[in-house]
Amino acid sequence: MSIPDIAIRVRNLNKIYKASGKVAEKHALKNIDLDIPRGAIYGLLGPNGAGKSTFINILAGLVNKTSGQVEVWGYDIDTQPRLSRAALGIVNQEIVSDPFFTPSETLELMAGFYGVPKSERRTLEILDAVGLVDKKDAYVRQLSGGMKRRLMVAKALVHNPPILILDEPTAGVDVDLRHSLWEYVRSLHANGTTIILTTHYLEEAEELCDTIAIINHGEIICAEPTQDLLGHLDHKSLIITPKEALTTLPDSLDIEGAVLREDGKIAITYQMSETHIADMLEAVKAANIDIQDLATQEPDLEDVFVALTRNN
């Protein structure tokens, strides 16, 4: 089979959880259409309960879809389930490892599950890549939370999958480990791995992902390149640092979007298509405020996320 241009193709995907007892029927995924290109770092974002986990579990074969078609690396998940699942490496939110195994034993066991011949196993190489080679013979129960998180990534890589799904990979880890995992994700991507990332850290998605889909109430409400997504918001913030910090906002500076920050600076949020900075500076000058510094602040992914999900 030739290498597909589309790593994951989804058409009209629905998942309905039937009513049970006092639990009402839930339409968890609604007519999802999605193409994830080969070689992308693709972000899948959404509030809790939006349908992200259901989507991933359908790809992994853990949840049966109600209707629709899903292809993973060109393999239909209904007619070619073994091949489609073998194309995936999944790092779950929950840390799951036998505490009485060592990292080396854990990876060897996982490689055996996937049918990787002993001559083709890369246990030490993978442990070295995730910074665990010096802990290869320690029991998993002796590892820190961050090390266990790295081991989860290593387990997903034993069969060299072309697609890696990272489901909240940095949840509960410190900043240093988060950034080291980011670097490792970039190195995997540079070597051709297609990466799907779900995260609650919008900074993480903005930093890593070249394309982002936002899901809410089981529907894809937006799927675009990250920079195009950020461009949806037609506003900026002008940050004014007075020579002397203010304690109150002058009455004469009563313009829409102007607020006094706790640090004594003035922030004015404005629509770029309707307002000119010169007009705002005239209002500041009229309020007899001496300006020490000016800066503009672009909208970030959090602004876009809130704007798109607020009324959806």
Phi and psi in degrees as a GROMACS rama.xvg file:
@    title "Ramachandran Plot"
@    xaxis  label "Phi"
@    yaxis  label "Psi"
@TYPE xy
-73.0069  158.577  SER-2
-72.2822  124.923  ILE-3
-75.5872  150.256  PRO-4
-76.7414  -27.6474  ASP-5
-107.369  115.85  ILE-6
-70.0437  -42.5354  ALA-7
-135.512  125.337  ILE-8
-120.915  126.741  ARG-9
-127.778  131.312  VAL-10
-132.06  123.148  ARG-11
51.2201  45.4357  ASN-12
-80.3796  127.813  LEU-13
-129.495  144.042  ASN-14
-137.146  120.949  LYS-15
-119.359  120.242  ILE-16
-88.5833  118.993  TYR-17
-70.0978  154.799  LYS-18
-62.7985  143.254  ALA-19
-146.085  114.9  SER-20
61.7966  -122.02  GLY-21
-88.9332  -2.29533  LYS-22
-88.1187  122.033  VAL-23
-74.7271  159.144  ALA-24
-60.2907  141.313  GLU-25
-130.074  126.449  LYS-26
-91.5288  90.5006  HIS-27
-75.4157  -34.6385  ALA-28
-130.714  134.104  LEU-29
-125.015  103.282  LYS-30
50.9484  50.1111  ASN-31
-74.519  125.92  ILE-32
-118.995  125.048  ASP-33
-155.386  135.424  LEU-34
-120.672  121.901  ASP-35
-109.326  110.686  ILE-36
-66.63  149.277  PRO-37
-60.4607  135.104  ARG-38
86.7962  3.99289  GLY-39
-84.8745  156.256  ALA-40
-105.955  105.126  ILE-41
-110.351  120.592  TYR-42
-90.5831  136.415  GLY-43
-121.289  106.743  LEU-44
-116.635  152.532  LEU-45
173.396  159.482  GLY-46
-64.2575  167.592  PRO-47
-57.8616  135.025  ASN-48
82.6123  7.99046  GLY-49
-75.1252  -24.4462  ALA-50
122.819  3.64361  GLY-51
-62.0922  -49.2125  LYS-52
-65.9882  -37.9129  SER-53
-61.4638  -42.5247  THR-54
-60.6806  -47.9992  PHE-55
-64.3876  -41.3474  ILE-56
-66.7934  -29.8573  ASN-57
-68.731  -43.2861  ILE-58
-58.5241  -39.6704  LEU-59
-80.9357  -7.47503  ALA-60
83.2866  14.2454  GLY-61
-91.0245  -19.8828  LEU-62
-130.297  135.033  VAL-63
-83.9666  129.411  ASN-64
-72.7639  157.778  LYS-65
-84.128  -41.5401  THR-66
-160.854  169.22  SER-67
106.548  177.05  GLY-68
-125.192  136.715  GLN-69
-133.54  128.442  VAL-70
-120.126  132.238  GLU-71
-116.842  115.744  VAL-72
55.8643  34.6406  TRP-73
87.455  -3.52509  GLY-74
-102.935  129.583  TYR-75
-71.2928  129.909  ASP-76
-70.3844  -16.648  ILE-77
-86.6546  -44.7033  ASP-78
-94.6218  -19.9904  THR-79
-133.265  56.931  GLN-80
-62.6774  -38.7642  PRO-81
-66.1933  -42.9438  ARG-82
-69.1269  -38.7968  LEU-83
-67.124  -39.5196  SER-84
-71.5059  -34.0315  ARG-85
-66.6629  -20.9217  ALA-86
-80.0201  -5.94321  ALA-87
-111.056  141.329  LEU-88
-119.103  128.116  GLY-89
-122.23  127.253  ILE-90
-106.216  106.182  VAL-91
-78.3955  164.899  ASN-92
-63.3439  -43.4053  GLN-93
-79.4681  139.27  GLU-94
-84.3845  114.999  ILE-95
-125.606  109.668  VAL-96
-155.039  149.097  SER-97
-73.0314  119.9  ASP-98
-66.1688  -16.0171  PRO-99
-99.5001  6.82048  PHE-100
-101.667  156.654  PHE-101
-90.2359  163.487  THR-102
-55.4879  -40.888  PRO-103
-61.3519  -46.2617  SER-104
-64.544  -37.4166  GLU-105
-61.9385  -46.3188  THR-106
-69.4098  -37.4766  LEU-107
-63.4178  -40.1838  GLU-108
-63.95  -45.7843  LEU-109
-62.6143  -41.5474  MET-110
-61.2756  -37.7294  ALA-111
-64.3106  -40.4736  GLY-112
-58.929  -37.3749  PHE-113
-85.9877  0.335749  TYR-114
73.8249  25.48  GLY-115
-77.2806  121.023  VAL-116
-58.6823  147.924  PRO-117
-57.3213  -34.4704  LYS-118
-69.2723  -16.2997  SER-119
-107.342  2.87539  GLU-120
-76.6385  145.581  ARG-121
-123.45  41.5232  ARG-122
-55.1827  -53.8085  THR-123
-67.4072  -37.081  LEU-124
-61.198  -44.9953  GLU-125
-68.4083  -43.4069  ILE-126
-62.0205  -37.3042  LEU-127
-65.5512  -40.7648  ASP-128
-63.2453  -34.0734  ALA-129
-97.9159  9.56853  VAL-130
75.6815  31.3388  GLY-131
-122.289  8.92066  LEU-132
-63.762  -29.6507  VAL-133
-76.8615  -9.63709  ASP-134
-110.102  16.1023  LYS-135
-61.1466  -27.5484  LYS-136
-108.134  8.09275  ASP-137
-84.3436  151.534  ALA-138
-71.5978  145.225  TYR-139
-57.7557  -34.6544  VAL-140
-63.9585  -18.6097  ARG-141
-88.3234  -6.48946  GLN-142
-82.5426  151.567  LEU-143
-73.7027  168.851  SER-144
-59.2259  -40.4938  GLY-145
-65.4903  -38.4792  GLY-146
-67.0947  -38.4653  MET-147
-64.2585  -36.2147  LYS-148
-63.622  -41.3074  ARG-149
-64.7872  -37.3872  ARG-150
-63.426  -34.9789  LEU-151
-61.5561  -41.4321  MET-152
-63.2225  -44.3962  VAL-153
-60.2304  -41.6965  ALA-154
-60.6381  -35.2072  LYS-155
-73.1902  -12.6737  ALA-156
-103.701  -2.22371  LEU-157
-62.0078  -29.2968  VAL-158
-102.002  14.3258  HIS-159
53.7352  56.1998  ASN-160
-72.8393  146.378  PRO-161
-75.0513  -17.8212  PRO-162
-125.319  129.916  ILE-163
-119.367  124.948  LEU-164
-105.141  121.18  ILE-165
-110.183  104.619  LEU-166
-96.6758  100.733  ASP-167
52.3579  57.4602  GLU-168
-68.6231  -23.0359  PRO-169
-111.179  17.9006  THR-170
-63.0756  125.254  ALA-171
77.7539  13.1723  GLY-172
-107.985  160.076  VAL-173
-76.2309  170.36  ASP-174
-62.4913  -42.3163  VAL-175
-61.2045  -44.6857  ASP-176
-66.7672  -38.3153  LEU-177
-57.4975  -45.6951  ARG-178
-70.0247  -33.2006  HIS-179
-68.7699  -35.8311  SER-180
-67.9654  -36.8566  LEU-181
-57.2159  -46.1503  TRP-182
-63.1225  -37.9906  GLU-183
-68.6066  -38.5863  TYR-184
-60.5667  -42.0331  VAL-185
-63.214  -38.616  ARG-186
-67.3574  -38.8022  SER-187
-62.7929  -43.3041  LEU-188
-62.6781  -40.6693  HIS-189
-62.3847  -26.9392  ALA-190
-90.4084  7.05858  ASN-191
103.687  -1.31316  GLY-192
-73.2236  132.466  THR-193
-82.5891  130.885  THR-194
-123.528  130.334  ILE-195
-113.415  125.143  ILE-196
-121.704  124.55  LEU-197
-108.738  138.63  THR-198
-158.099  151.744  THR-199
-93.9279  -9.98974  HIS-200
-88.9008  101.18  TYR-201
-63.9402  -30.4048  LEU-202
-59.162  -38.8686  GLU-203
-64.3049  -45.6142  GLU-204
-64.8328  -41.3451  ALA-205
-66.2913  -34.6647  GLU-206
-74.6056  -37.9847  GLU-207
-101.547  -38.1313  LEU-208
-86.1062  136.291  CYS-209
-88.111  -22.2388  ASP-210
-139.327  144.513  THR-211
-134.93  133.758  ILE-212
-111.515  136.751  ALA-213
-111.254  125.4  ILE-214
-114.116  137.19  ILE-215
-148.434  131.425  ASN-216
52.2471  38.0702  HIS-217
80.0185  4.61212  GLY-218
-119.868  142.574  GLU-219
-79.2261  114.99  ILE-220
-98.8019  -11.5401  ILE-221
-166.891  139.081  CYS-222
-148.85  102.165  ALA-223
-149.602  162.254  GLU-224
-54.8778  144.253  PRO-225
-54.366  -45.9804  THR-226
-65.6102  -35.4341  GLN-227
-66.3546  -37.2177  ASP-228
-63.6032  -43.5111  LEU-229
-64.3768  -29.478  LEU-230
-73.1521  -7.01958  GLY-231
-65.6428  -28.2551  HIS-232
-90.2425  119.914  LEU-233
-91.8879  51.3849  ASP-234
-147.486  155.85  HIS-235
-133.907  170.174  LYS-236
-119.871  132.352  SER-237
-98.6509  119.479  LEU-238
-103.342  119.609  ILE-239
-110.647  124.128  ILE-240
-103.123  107.925  THR-241
-71.0352  157.797  PRO-242
-62.3397  -32.667  LYS-243
-122.233  126.93  GLU-244
-57.9988  136.957  ALA-245
-88.8977  151.199  LEU-246
-108.144  -21.0019  THR-247
-140.063  154.8  THR-248
-86.3658  123.792  LEU-249
-57.0489  142.778  PRO-250
-59.9741  -32.7143  ASP-251
-71.0447  -12.3131  SER-252
-99.2184  41.194  LEU-253
-88.7324  75.7892  ASP-254
-121.278  152.839  ILE-255
-61.6659  131.91  GLU-256
90.5659  -1.33885  GLY-257
-90.893  128.272  ALA-258
-137.783  152.3  VAL-259
-96.8453  122.281  LEU-260
-81.8469  164.438  ARG-261
-63.3828  -25.8929  GLU-262
-84.7595  7.26775  ASP-263
87.2986  0.408139  GLY-264
-89.287  158.216  LYS-265
-104.201  130.496  ILE-266
-114.699  125.661  ALA-267
-120.594  113.162  ILE-268
-91.8795  129.869  THR-269
-141.843  157.797  TYR-270
-88.1068  124.485  GLN-271
-64.0865  -30.1151  MET-272
-78.784  -14.4281  SER-273
-121.202  -17.5322  GLU-274
-126.738  140.981  THR-275
-106.083  141.499  HIS-276
-58  -36.0884  ILE-277
-57.8858  -38.0986  ALA-278
-66.0667  -39.214  ASP-279
-68.8143  -38.1946  MET-280
-66.9906  -33.1798  LEU-281
-63.5169  -39.7109  GLU-282
-66.2282  -38.2822  ALA-283
-65.8773  -41.9151  VAL-284
-62.9935  -40.0715  LYS-285
-65.5054  -23.3496  ALA-286
-87.2146  7.357  ALA-287
57.5744  42.6691  ASN-288
-102.226  122.069  ILE-289
-81.7541  124.749  ASP-290
-93.3991  126.951  ILE-291
-93.2709  -37.2984  GLN-292
-154.857  153.66  ASP-293
-130.026  146.139  LEU-294
-152.292  150.472  ALA-295
-112.306  149.991  THR-296
-125.834  121.6  GLN-297
-78.0298  154.499  GLU-298
-64.4586  147.578  PRO-299
-113.83  -178.659  ASP-300
-62.5241  -30.5372  LEU-301
-62.976  -40.501  GLU-302
-61.5147  -43.8469  ASP-303
-64.3608  -44.8938  VAL-304
-59.1947  -47.0178  PHE-305
-64.5722  -42.7306  VAL-306
-63.2754  -39.721  ALA-307
-78.9428  -28.5764  LEU-308
-98.3549  -10.2684  THR-309
-58.6459  -47.2862  ARG-310
-110.837  11.5418  ASN-311
